[in-house]
Each structure stands twice: as C-alpha cells, then as structure tokens.
Amino acid sequence: MLKNLEGGLLEYKITGKFLANIRKEFREGNEETVKVVELKRAEQRRKIIKEFVQEFRKVARGSKYERRHLVEKFKREMNRIIHKKLMELEQQPTLIK
C-alpha cells in the first residue's frame, strides 16, 4: 500500500479512510490473530454480565483458544464482585454458560 501511495497509484484525502483500509488489509489476512487480540482486550468493566458474555463469546469464536483457557480468561476479566460470588459457590461453574 505504501508503494502504491508513494507511486501515486493510491490517493487518500481523509486519513481515517486510509487507516481503515490498512486495518482491513491486515485483518483479512489473519483472522485468528485478530480474534486473539480482541479476546485479550475483552473486559466486563461496567457492562452487565449478559452483555459481557455475549461480547466474550463473539470474540472467542475463531480464536482457537481451548475451553479451559477461555474459562480462565473469562473469570479474570469479569467483575470482581461477580467473580467472588461465583467462587463462593459450593459447585463452581466450569463453563461460561
């Protein structure tokens, strides 16, 4: 892309459009890596748990993470109060479900 820009074959009037095209080029070539990066960024923060679960499942799909690693990542990124309550249960959950 840079060679095409320097050679005058590509022209962008808006930097945002240029950056969006670069992101698109890199994402299309390596979907699994993108999914892993998105998964690493997934955090509950102020989202309700239902929203977090939905987001987490979306980014986990295609990441090639195995079940145990997904559950551990999910536990680490969920709200600490919810996590504590789950850990206090007699039968701790082993699935995100």
N, C-alpha and C positions, 0 to 999 in steps of 0.2 A: 504494500500500500504506500509505503514511504517513497519507494522508487517511482511509482505512478504519480504521486503528488509532486515530487521534485521534477519529474519529466513533463509535467503539465497535463498528464492524462486524466487526473482527478482534480476536481476543484470543489472546495467546501467554503461556503460563505458563513456557515454557523459552526462554531467549534463543537457544540453539543452533538450535532449530527455526525460529525467526523468521529467523535469518541464513541458514539452509539454504534457506528459501523465497525469500528475496531473491536469493540466488545462482542458484537455479533460474530465477526470472523473467528475470534478465538473461542467463543462458546460452542459454535457449531462443530468445531474440530475435536473437542474434548469434553463431552457431556458429563462423564463420570467425575472428572476433576472439578468441574463447576459444582456438581451436586455435593461433593465432599466439602468444598469451601463454604457453600451455603449451609450445610449441616453444622459446620464449626461455628458459624455465626448465629445459629438459631438459639434464641433465649426467650424465656417467658416474659421477663420483666413485668410490665403492668397489664399484660394480656390475661384474659380469663383462661382457665386451663383448657377449655374446649377449643378456643382459638389456637392456643399453643400446640395442642395435639394435632390439629388439622394442618398447621404450618409445618410441624415437625415431620409428619407423615409424608407430606408433599416433597420436602427436600430429601428425606431419607430414601424415597423411591429412586432407584437408579444409582445410589451412592456406593453400592456393593459392600456396605457395612453389614456385618453379621448381626444377628439378633441380640446377642449378649452385649456387644459394643454399642448398639443402638439404645438399649435399655439403660446402660450406664451413662451414656451421653445425655439421654433424656432426663434422668434423675439429677444430674449435675446442673442442668440448665433450667429446671423448673423452680418455681417459687419456693423459697426455703421453708416457709410455714407449711405448705402442702407436702413438701418432701418429708419434713419432720413427722407430720401426722401419718403418712404412709409407713414410715419406718417404725412407728409405734404399734402398728397393727400386728396381731398375732400371726396372721398369714400374710406375709409381704407379697405384693404383686410381682410377677416375673415377666409380664407382658405390658406393653404400653396401653393396650385395651383396658 
